[in-house]
Amino acid sequence: MDKKELICIVCPKGCHLEITKDKEGFHVTGNGCKRGPVYAKKELTNPTRVLTTTVKIKNAVHDRLPVVTDGEIPKGSLMKAMNVLNRLEVEAPVRSSQVVLKNILGSGIDILASKSMNKR
């Protein structure tokens, strides 16, 4: 790897990072705080994301329930997770932060309702 450029997403500043790697490891410049280098190294070695989406809900005021992972899952698993969630249907009522699916893709990460929804 010669040089890689990333925009840091850890905070709203959006620092433009430049990452180089040699036998001693990664070297990061352009960061405005200590979290930038940690983000850059993780993004290049094991990128992860929090997944926010919706799932079907039966007998509720709305047809879709907003959900979110309770942690980060590997970026490469996002589409597999979406395939699972596209087939999921929950039953109202649901409370905010309620687990609607445990351990998605064996990741140890649960899917939580991000909104309460009453029964129709």
N, C-alpha and C positions, 0 to 999 in steps of 0.2 A: 504494500500500500504506500503510494507516494504521499498524497495529501487528500483528506476527505473534509468536506465542508458540511456543517449541519446548522440548523437554527434551533437553539435550545428552547424547549417547551416547558421547562420546569416552572418558570414564573412568567409574568406578563412582559418582561423586558425583551425577550426574543433575541438574545445575544447570538451573533454570528460566530460560530466556533470553527476553528481549524484544527484538525486532528492529524497527527503524524504518528507513525509507529516505527520503532527500531528494536534492537535486541533488548533494550532496557524496558520497553513497554510503550504505552501510549503517552503522547505529549499533546496537551490541549491548550490553545490560546484563544483569546477573544471572549472569555467568560467574564461576567461581571460579579460572580459570586462563587463560592466553593462547590455549589451543586452542579455547575456546568460540566466540569470534568467527569464527575460521577455519571451524569446523564450520558455524555458522549461515549464513554467506555461501555456502558451498558447497552446503548443503542447500537454500537458496532459489534458487540459480542453476543448479546441476548436481548433483542428488542421485545418489549412487552407493552400492552395497552390495557386500559380499563375499557370495557365494552358497554356502551349505552345503546339501548334499542327498545323495541316494544314486542309484546307477545299477545296472542289472542286471549280474550277473556269472555267467559259465558255468563249470561244473566246479570250483566253490569250496565251501568249508565252509558258507558262507551264500549266500543268493540275491541280496543287495544289498551293494554296496560304498560306503562313505561317501566323498564327494568334496567338494572345496572349490575355489573360484577362487583363483588365485595373486595376485589383485589385485581391485580394485573394478570393477564394471561399472555402466553407467547403470541407475538404479532402474527406468526405463521399459522396459528390456530384460529384466527378470527373468523374465517369463512366456515370452518367446520362448526364452530360454536353457533354461528348464525343459522346454519342448516338445522341444528338441533332446536334452536329457539323458534325457528319458523314453523316447526311441527308441534311446538308446545301450546297447550291451551289450558288455562287455569279457570277456576270457578270463583265467582264473587260470593261473598265479600273478601277483600284482601286489604291488609293494613300496610302502610308504608314501612319499609325495612323487613317485611316478612320474606322468608326464604321461599321462592317459588320453584327452584331447582337446585338440588345439592350437587356439589362436586362435578361441575360441567367438564366433560372430556377427561375425567380422572385427574383434574388439575388441582383439586383441593379448594377451588374457588366456587363460591355459591352465587346464584343469581337472585337478586333481591328486588322486590317491588320498590319503585322509587316514588310511588304515589298510592294513597289509600283509595279504594274504589268500593262503593256500596253496592249491594244487590239491587237490582232493578225492581 
